[in-house]
Amino acid sequence: MIAQRQGKTYISGFKILADAIKYHSPNRTTEVADEIYDLLREGKIVILDLSVGDARIREKISTRIAQRIFQKSMEIFVQGQTPPNIVVYIEEAHNLIGRGMDLTETWPRLAKEGAKYRIGLVYATQEVSSMHPNILANTENWFITHLNNTREIKELARFYDFADFSESLIRAQDVGFARVKTLSGPFVIPVQIDKFDPEAERQRLQALAEKGASA
């Protein structure tokens, strides 16, 4: 590796690792995936920003972390213990979970088997047709706002009764207006979602606490 030669043959050597230097730190002493899992077990929120950088590195890092979360929770389950409740949230999921993935790969397995190990998967995407069909088939709760492509509308119409909302999905662009299908509800229903207001939420909780105290 150091000499960049093997006998009389030239090899890439250490230079093949040069592009990965910016993704490593000499201050780390533990595997990042293990550290993330330990934080999740403590009930903490971990935000991993992979919005910039090489797409290949982004895919490898995210898959490795998801795989470690799945494996560790599975190990705890196999030992007869209760794994921690973990929710994995993926933004721009179509960049990580493609249609061509094999069912034995990490993301399809996480979607199909994760619930058994107390792992929930939440994903956001504007490209339904790009998502793995197994993940779509195992999605229990849907929140659909606006799609501007007939191809995506047709793909979505294959699930539940979203076909009844095809025209409104491509026309209506009202902020917060969604068509929602939950596991506990038999039908898709239109819902207007209010913008989250922390102060209003504090007042609501305070009123509930005062009402409970007076009762």
C-alpha positions as protocol buffer text, in pm:
chain_id: "A"
residue {
  index: 1
  type: MET
  ca { x: 0 y: 0 z: 0 }
}
residue {
  index: 2
  type: ILE
  ca { x: 272 y: 251 z: 95 }
}
residue {
  index: 3
  type: ALA
  ca { x: 510 y: 169 z: -190 }
}
residue {
  index: 4
  type: GLN
  ca { x: 224 y: 149 z: -439 }
}
residue {
  index: 5
  type: ARG
  ca { x: 384 y: -159 z: -586 }
}
residue {
  index: 6
  type: GLN
  ca { x: 335 y: -530 z: -558 }
}
residue {
  index: 7
  type: GLY
  ca { x: 645 y: -689 z: -701 }
}
residue {
  index: 8
  type: LYS
  ca { x: 685 y: -530 z: -1043 }
}
residue {
  index: 9
  type: THR
  ca { x: 318 y: -435 z: -1064 }
}
residue {
  index: 10
  type: TYR
  ca { x: 201 y: -81 z: -991 }
}
residue {
  index: 11
  type: ILE
  ca { x: -110 y: -57 z: -768 }
}
residue {
  index: 12
  type: SER
  ca { x: -320 y: 239 z: -652 }
}
residue {
  index: 13
  type: GLY
  ca { x: -191 y: 209 z: -297 }
}
residue {
  index: 14
  type: PHE
  ca { x: -278 y: 465 z: -32 }
}
residue {
  index: 15
  type: LYS
  ca { x: -386 y: 722 z: -291 }
}
residue {
  index: 16
  type: ILE
  ca { x: -707 y: 526 z: -344 }
}
residue {
  index: 17
  type: LEU
  ca { x: -811 y: 641 z: 5 }
}
residue {
  index: 18
  type: ALA
  ca { x: -727 y: 1009 z: -49 }
}
residue {
  index: 19
  type: ASP
  ca { x: -1080 y: 1111 z: -148 }
}
residue {
  index: 20
  type: ALA
  ca { x: -1213 y: 979 z: 184 }
}
residue {
  index: 21
  type: ILE
  ca { x: -985 y: 1195 z: 403 }
}
residue {
  index: 22
  type: LYS
  ca { x: -1243 y: 1473 z: 439 }
}
residue {
  index: 23
  type: TYR
  ca { x: -1496 y: 1225 z: 580 }
}
residue {
  index: 24
  type: HIS
  ca { x: -1272 y: 1112 z: 868 }
}
residue {
  index: 25
  type: SER
  ca { x: -1142 y: 1270 z: 1186 }
}
residue {
  index: 26
  type: PRO
  ca { x: -840 y: 1169 z: 1397 }
}
residue {
  index: 27
  type: ASN
  ca { x: -1043 y: 1260 z: 1706 }
}
residue {
  index: 28
  type: ARG
  ca { x: -1284 y: 969 z: 1669 }
}
residue {
  index: 29
  type: THR
  ca { x: -1222 y: 645 z: 1859 }
}
residue {
  index: 30
  type: THR
  ca { x: -1551 y: 462 z: 1798 }
}
residue {
  index: 31
  type: GLU
  ca { x: -1753 y: 348 z: 1499 }
}
residue {
  index: 32
  type: VAL
  ca { x: -2008 y: 621 z: 1421 }
}
residue {
  index: 33
  type: ALA
  ca { x: -2290 y: 371 z: 1361 }
}
residue {
  index: 34
  type: ASP
  ca { x: -2240 y: 221 z: 1708 }
}
residue {
  index: 35
  type: GLU
  ca { x: -2236 y: 567 z: 1867 }
}
residue {
  index: 36
  type: ILE
  ca { x: -2560 y: 659 z: 1690 }
}
residue {
  index: 37
  type: TYR
  ca { x: -2729 y: 340 z: 1809 }
}
residue {
  index: 38
  type: ASP
  ca { x: -2621 y: 401 z: 2170 }
}
residue {
  index: 39
  type: LEU
  ca { x: -2770 y: 753 z: 2153 }
}
residue {
  index: 40
  type: LEU
  ca { x: -3094 y: 617 z: 2009 }
}
residue {
  index: 41
  type: ARG
  ca { x: -3116 y: 360 z: 2290 }
}
residue {
  index: 42
  type: GLU
  ca { x: -3098 y: 651 z: 2535 }
}
residue {
  index: 43
  type: GLY
  ca { x: -3400 y: 808 z: 2364 }
}
residue {
  index: 44
  type: LYS
  ca { x: -3204 y: 1089 z: 2203 }
}
residue {
  index: 45
  type: ILE
  ca { x: -3258 y: 1239 z: 1857 }
}
residue {
  index: 46
  type: VAL
  ca { x: -2974 y: 1202 z: 1607 }
}
residue {
  index: 47
  type: ILE
  ca { x: -2974 y: 1421 z: 1295 }
}
residue {
  index: 48
  type: LEU
  ca { x: -2742 y: 1312 z: 1016 }
}
residue {
  index: 49
  type: ASP
  ca { x: -2695 y: 1578 z: 748 }
}
residue {
  index: 50
  type: LEU
  ca { x: -2601 y: 1410 z: 421 }
}
residue {
  index: 51
  type: SER
  ca { x: -2735 y: 1682 z: 193 }
}
residue {
  index: 52
  type: VAL
  ca { x: -2391 y: 1763 z: 54 }
}
residue {
  index: 53
  type: GLY
  ca { x: -2098 y: 1556 z: -61 }
}
residue {
  index: 54
  type: ASP
  ca { x: -2046 y: 1264 z: -293 }
}
residue {
  index: 55
  type: ALA
  ca { x: -2366 y: 1070 z: -362 }
}
residue {
  index: 56
  type: ARG
  ca { x: -2185 y: 736 z: -335 }
}
residue {
  index: 57
  type: ILE
  ca { x: -2045 y: 821 z: 8 }
}
residue {
  index: 58
  type: ARG
  ca { x: -2387 y: 944 z: 121 }
}
residue {
  index: 59
  type: GLU
  ca { x: -2550 y: 619 z: 15 }
}
residue {
  index: 60
  type: LYS
  ca { x: -2285 y: 399 z: 176 }
}
residue {
  index: 61
  type: ILE
  ca { x: -2289 y: 585 z: 509 }
}
residue {
  index: 62
  type: SER
  ca { x: -2668 y: 590 z: 540 }
}
residue {
  index: 63
  type: THR
  ca { x: -2699 y: 223 z: 445 }
}
residue {
  index: 64
  type: ARG
  ca { x: -2427 y: 121 z: 692 }
}
residue {
  index: 65
  type: ILE
  ca { x: -2595 y: 307 z: 976 }
}
residue {
  index: 66
  type: ALA
  ca { x: -2939 y: 164 z: 892 }
}
residue {
  index: 67
  type: GLN
  ca { x: -2789 y: -184 z: 869 }
}
residue {
  index: 68
  type: ARG
  ca { x: -2622 y: -149 z: 1209 }
}
residue {
  index: 69
  type: ILE
  ca { x: -2947 y: -30 z: 1369 }
}
residue {
  index: 70
  type: PHE
  ca { x: -3134 y: -325 z: 1220 }
}
residue {
  index: 71
  type: GLN
  ca { x: -2870 y: -581 z: 1321 }
}
residue {
  index: 72
  type: LYS
  ca { x: -2828 y: -458 z: 1677 }
}
residue {
  index: 73
  type: SER
  ca { x: -3203 y: -449 z: 1744 }
}
residue {
  index: 74
  type: MET
  ca { x: -3236 y: -795 z: 1590 }
}
residue {
  index: 75
  type: GLU
  ca { x: -2960 y: -927 z: 1816 }
}
residue {
  index: 76
  type: ILE
  ca { x: -3137 y: -790 z: 2123 }
}
residue {
  index: 77
  type: PHE
  ca { x: -3464 y: -949 z: 2006 }
}
residue {
  index: 78
  type: VAL
  ca { x: -3301 y: -1289 z: 1940 }
}
residue {
  index: 79
  type: GLN
  ca { x: -3155 y: -1284 z: 2293 }
}
residue {
  index: 80
  type: GLY
  ca { x: -3508 y: -1270 z: 2430 }
}
residue {
  index: 81
  type: GLN
  ca { x: -3491 y: -905 z: 2533 }
}
residue {
  index: 82
  type: THR
  ca { x: -3700 y: -608 z: 2421 }
}
residue {
  index: 83
  type: PRO
  ca { x: -3527 y: -380 z: 2169 }
}
residue {
  index: 84
  type: PRO
  ca { x: -3561 y: -3 z: 2214 }
}
residue {
  index: 85
  type: ASN
  ca { x: -3824 y: 193 z: 2020 }
}
residue {
  index: 86
  type: ILE
  ca { x: -3644 y: 357 z: 1727 }
}
residue {
  index: 87
  type: VAL
  ca { x: -3783 y: 566 z: 1442 }
}
residue {
  index: 88
  type: VAL
  ca { x: -3571 y: 615 z: 1129 }
}
residue {
  index: 89
  type: TYR
  ca { x: -3674 y: 922 z: 928 }
}
residue {
  index: 90
  type: ILE
  ca { x: -3548 y: 969 z: 571 }
}
residue {
  index: 91
  type: GLU
  ca { x: -3581 y: 1295 z: 380 }
}
residue {
  index: 92
  type: GLU
  ca { x: -3566 y: 1275 z: -2 }
}
residue {
  index: 93
  type: ALA
  ca { x: -3599 y: 899 z: 34 }
}
residue {
  index: 94
  type: HIS
  ca { x: -3594 y: 835 z: -342 }
}
residue {
  index: 95
  type: ASN
  ca { x: -3221 y: 915 z: -333 }
}
residue {
  index: 96
  type: LEU
  ca { x: -3154 y: 620 z: -102 }
}
residue {
  index: 97
  type: ILE
  ca { x: -3426 y: 362 z: -163 }
}
residue {
  index: 98
  type: GLY
  ca { x: -3448 y: 268 z: -530 }
}
residue {
  index: 99
  type: ARG
  ca { x: -3695 y: 40 z: -709 }
}
residue {
  index: 100
  type: GLY
  ca { x: -3418 y: -196 z: -818 }
}
residue {
  index: 101
  type: MET
  ca { x: -3305 y: -297 z: -469 }
}
residue {
  index: 102
  type: ASP
  ca { x: -3310 y: -664 z: -380 }
}
residue {
  index: 103
  type: LEU
  ca { x: -3549 y: -767 z: -101 }
}
residue {
  index: 104
  type: THR
  ca { x: -3251 y: -887 z: 104 }
}
residue {
  index: 105
  type: GLU
  ca { x: -3092 y: -540 z: 108 }
}
residue {
  index: 106
  type: THR
  ca { x: -3107 y: -320 z: 417 }
}
residue {
  index: 107
  type: TRP
  ca { x: -3383 y: -71 z: 334 }
}
residue {
  index: 108
  type: PRO
  ca { x: -3644 y: -322 z: 206 }
}
residue {
  index: 109
  type: ARG
  ca { x: -3574 y: -546 z: 506 }
}
residue {
  index: 110
  type: LEU
  ca { x: -3604 y: -254 z: 744 }
}
residue {
  index: 111
  type: ALA
  ca { x: -3944 y: -167 z: 598 }
}
residue {
  index: 112
  type: LYS
  ca { x: -4073 y: -524 z: 599 }
}
residue {
  index: 113
  type: GLU
  ca { x: -3925 y: -664 z: 921 }
}
residue {
  index: 114
  type: GLY
  ca { x: -3842 y: -355 z: 1125 }
}
residue {
  index: 115
  type: ALA
  ca { x: -4169 y: -350 z: 1321 }
}
residue {
  index: 116
  type: LYS
  ca { x: -4082 y: -688 z: 1473 }
}
residue {
  index: 117
  type: TYR
  ca { x: -3769 y: -531 z: 1621 }
}
residue {
  index: 118
  type: ARG
  ca { x: -3953 y: -212 z: 1726 }
}
residue {
  index: 119
  type: ILE
  ca { x: -3805 y: -3 z: 1443 }
}
residue {
  index: 120
  type: GLY
  ca { x: -4033 y: 239 z: 1260 }
}
residue {
  index: 121
  type: LEU
  ca { x: -3951 y: 383 z: 918 }
}
residue {
  index: 122
  type: VAL
  ca { x: -4077 y: 726 z: 813 }
}
residue {
  index: 123
  type: TYR
  ca { x: -3984 y: 855 z: 470 }
}
residue {
  index: 124
  type: ALA
  ca { x: -4060 y: 1164 z: 264 }
}
residue {
  index: 125
  type: THR
  ca { x: -4046 y: 1171 z: -115 }
}
residue {
  index: 126
  type: GLN
  ca { x: -4187 y: 1353 z: -417 }
}
residue {
  index: 127
  type: GLU
  ca { x: -4124 y: 1055 z: -643 }
}
residue {
  index: 128
  type: VAL
  ca { x: -4353 y: 768 z: -546 }
}
residue {
  index: 129
  type: SER
  ca { x: -4267 y: 580 z: -865 }
}
residue {
  index: 130
  type: SER
  ca { x: -3897 y: 575 z: -770 }
}
residue {
  index: 131
  type: MET
  ca { x: -3955 y: 403 z: -437 }
}
residue {
  index: 132
  type: HIS
  ca { x: -3909 y: 30 z: -383 }
}
residue {
  index: 133
  type: PRO
  ca { x: -4249 y: -144 z: -428 }
}
residue {
  index: 134
  type: ASN
  ca { x: -4197 y: -357 z: -117 }
}
residue {
  index: 135
  type: ILE
  ca { x: -4156 y: -45 z: 96 }
}
residue {
  index: 136
  type: LEU
  ca { x: -4466 y: 114 z: -55 }
}
residue {
  index: 137
  type: ALA
  ca { x: -4663 y: -205 z: 9 }
}
residue {
  index: 138
  type: ASN
  ca { x: -4556 y: -206 z: 375 }
}
residue {
  index: 139
  type: THR
  ca { x: -4634 y: 163 z: 436 }
}
residue {
  index: 140
  type: GLU
  ca { x: -4918 y: 186 z: 689 }
}
residue {
  index: 141
  type: ASN
  ca { x: -4969 y: 563 z: 721 }
}
residue {
  index: 142
  type: TRP
  ca { x: -4977 y: 799 z: 422 }
}
residue {
  index: 143
  type: PHE
  ca { x: -4975 y: 1181 z: 417 }
}
residue {
  index: 144
  type: ILE
  ca { x: -5007 y: 1312 z: 61 }
}
residue {
  index: 145
  type: THR
  ca { x: -5014 y: 1685 z: -13 }
}
residue {
  index: 146
  type: HIS
  ca { x: -4948 y: 1776 z: -377 }
}
residue {
  index: 147
  type: LEU
  ca { x: -4806 y: 1589 z: -676 }
}
residue {
  index: 148
  type: ASN
  ca { x: -4750 y: 1765 z: -1006 }
}
residue {
  index: 149
  type: ASN
  ca { x: -4685 y: 1462 z: -1225 }
}
residue {
  index: 150
  type: THR
  ca { x: -4947 y: 1225 z: -1372 }
}
residue {
  index: 151
  type: ARG
  ca { x: -4698 y: 938 z: -1352 }
}
residue {
  index: 152
  type: GLU
  ca { x: -4668 y: 980 z: -976 }
}
residue {
  index: 153
  type: ILE
  ca { x: -5047 y: 1011 z: -947 }
}
residue {
  index: 154
  type: LYS
  ca { x: -5097 y: 681 z: -1132 }
}
residue {
  index: 155
  type: GLU
  ca { x: -4844 y: 508 z: -908 }
}
residue {
  index: 156
  type: LEU
  ca { x: -5013 y: 641 z: -594 }
}
residue {
  index: 157
  type: ALA
  ca { x: -5358 y: 541 z: -726 }
}
residue {
  index: 158
  type: ARG
  ca { x: -5257 y: 176 z: -693 }
}
residue {
  index: 159
  type: PHE
  ca { x: -5283 y: 204 z: -314 }
}
residue {
  index: 160
  type: TYR
  ca { x: -5605 y: 220 z: -112 }
}
residue {
  index: 161
  type: ASP
  ca { x: -5858 y: 468 z: -257 }
}
residue {
  index: 162
  type: PHE
  ca { x: -5610 y: 740 z: -356 }
}
residue {
  index: 163
  type: ALA
  ca { x: -5745 y: 709 z: -711 }
}
residue {
  index: 164
  type: ASP
  ca { x: -6053 y: 904 z: -595 }
}
residue {
  index: 165
  type: PHE
  ca { x: -5827 y: 1200 z: -517 }
}
residue {
  index: 166
  type: SER
  ca { x: -5622 y: 1194 z: -837 }
}
residue {
  index: 167
  type: GLU
  ca { x: -5758 y: 1520 z: -980 }
}
residue {
  index: 168
  type: SER
  ca { x: -5734 y: 1717 z: -657 }
}
residue {
  index: 169
  type: LEU
  ca { x: -5379 y: 1593 z: -591 }
}
residue {
  index: 170
  type: ILE
  ca { x: -5253 y: 1740 z: -915 }
}
residue {
  index: 171
  type: ARG
  ca { x: -5458 y: 2063 z: -896 }
}
residue {
  index: 172
  type: ALA
  ca { x: -5484 y: 2169 z: -531 }
}
residue {
  index: 173
  type: GLN
  ca { x: -5173 y: 2334 z: -386 }
}
residue {
  index: 174
  type: ASP
  ca { x: -5319 y: 2474 z: -63 }
}
residue {
  index: 175
  type: VAL
  ca { x: -5060 y: 2486 z: 215 }
}
residue {
  index: 176
  type: GLY
  ca { x: -5126 y: 2219 z: 477 }
}
residue {
  index: 177
  type: PHE
  ca { x: -5401 y: 2042 z: 280 }
}
residue {
  index: 178
  type: ALA
  ca { x: -5333 y: 1667 z: 282 }
}
residue {
  index: 179
  type: ARG
  ca { x: -5503 y: 1339 z: 200 }
}
residue {
  index: 180
  type: VAL
  ca { x: -5438 y: 1104 z: 488 }
}
residue {
  index: 181
  type: LYS
  ca { x: -5463 y: 726 z: 521 }
}
residue {
  index: 182
  type: THR
  ca { x: -5381 y: 585 z: 862 }
}
residue {
  index: 183
  type: LEU
  ca { x: -5358 y: 228 z: 985 }
}
residue {
  index: 184
  type: SER
  ca { x: -5660 y: 282 z: 1212 }
}
residue {
  index: 185
  type: GLY
  ca { x: -5878 y: 431 z: 937 }
}
residue {
  index: 186
  type: PRO
  ca { x: -6038 y: 234 z: 653 }
}
residue {
  index: 187
  type: PHE
  ca { x: -6047 y: 525 z: 405 }
}
residue {
  index: 188
  type: VAL
  ca { x: -5838 y: 813 z: 276 }
}
residue {
  index: 189
  type: ILE
  ca { x: -5966 y: 1142 z: 421 }
}
residue {
  index: 190
  type: PRO
  ca { x: -5888 y: 1506 z: 333 }
}
residue {
  index: 191
  type: VAL
  ca { x: -5729 y: 1694 z: 623 }
}
residue {
  index: 192
  type: GLN
  ca { x: -5619 y: 2055 z: 673 }
}
residue {
  index: 193
  type: ILE
  ca { x: -5304 y: 2053 z: 886 }
}
residue {
  index: 194
  type: ASP
  ca { x: -5239 y: 2369 z: 1088 }
}
residue {
  index: 195
  type: LYS
  ca { x: -4892 y: 2517 z: 1107 }
}
residue {
  index: 196
  type: PHE
  ca { x: -4721 y: 2412 z: 1429 }
}
residue {
  index: 197
  type: ASP
  ca { x: -4731 y: 2695 z: 1684 }
}
residue {
  index: 198
  type: PRO
  ca { x: -4521 y: 2620 z: 1997 }
}
residue {
  index: 199
  type: GLU
  ca { x: -4686 y: 2895 z: 2202 }
}
residue {
  index: 200
  type: ALA
  ca { x: -5037 y: 2781 z: 2115 }
}
residue {
  index: 201
  type: GLU
  ca { x: -4939 y: 2423 z: 2202 }
}
residue {
  index: 202
  type: ARG
  ca { x: -4804 y: 2533 z: 2541 }
}
residue {
  index: 203
  type: GLN
  ca { x: -5128 y: 2717 z: 2613 }
}
residue {
  index: 204
  type: ARG
  ca { x: -5332 y: 2413 z: 2513 }
}
residue {
  index: 205
  type: LEU
  ca { x: -5132 y: 2185 z: 2742 }
}
residue {
  index: 206
  type: GLN
  ca { x: -5155 y: 2435 z: 3027 }
}
residue {
  index: 207
  type: ALA
  ca { x: -5532 y: 2453 z: 2987 }
}
residue {
  index: 208
  type: LEU
  ca { x: -5557 y: 2076 z: 2995 }
}
residue {
  index: 209
  type: ALA
  ca { x: -5341 y: 2063 z: 3309 }
}
residue {
  index: 210
  type: GLU
  ca { x: -5555 y: 2328 z: 3483 }
}
residue {
  index: 211
  type: LYS
  ca { x: -5871 y: 2146 z: 3384 }
}
residue {
  index: 212
  type: GLY
  ca { x: -5734 y: 1821 z: 3524 }
}
residue {
  index: 213
  type: ALA
  ca { x: -5630 y: 1989 z: 3849 }
}
residue {
  index: 214
  type: SER
  ca { x: -5973 y: 2148 z: 3901 }
}
residue {
  index: 215
  type: ALA
  ca { x: -6148 y: 1817 z: 3835 }
}
